[in-house]
Amino acid sequence: MAKKAETEKRCQYCAYAQKELYDGNMLCSRRGVVSAGYHCSKYRYDATMRRPVGQPQLPQMEAEDFDLE
């Protein structure tokens, strides 16, 4: 059986968190306004709350970069 990926417990990824407020806090349906890094005993992971990280910019290559001579 495959292991579950270990995710950091954060209110930011919790199913009970409603939205992120302007100051970085979350509105939790269980605890009220809490820090995005906080987690409580009611924490339940929700994959849809995660925002994917963007791809890094690759440097522009020229044809002479691939020349072996």
RAKASUL-V448653 format. One record per residue. N is the residue number from 1. PSI is psi in whole degrees, -180 to 180 (none if undefined). Layout:
n: <N N>
psi: <PSI PSI>
This chain:
n: <1 2 3 4 5 6 7 8 9 10 11 12 13 14 15 16 17 18 19 20 21 22 23 24 25 26 27 28 29 30 31 32 33 34 35 36 37 38 39 40 41 42 43 44 45 46 47 48 49 50 51 52 53 54 55 56 57 58 59 60 61 62 63 64 65 66 67 68 69>
psi: <136 145 146 143 130 122 147 130 114 143 -27 -29 11 146 -23 -10 131 -53 163 130 170 -26 13 1 162 152 109 135 -16 -41 -8 -145 122 164 149 -26 -7 154 149 -175 -16 4 131 119 136 110 -25 -12 -14 138 125 146 139 160 143 149 130 145 148 131 146 163 -34 -17 -23 5 130 -9 none>
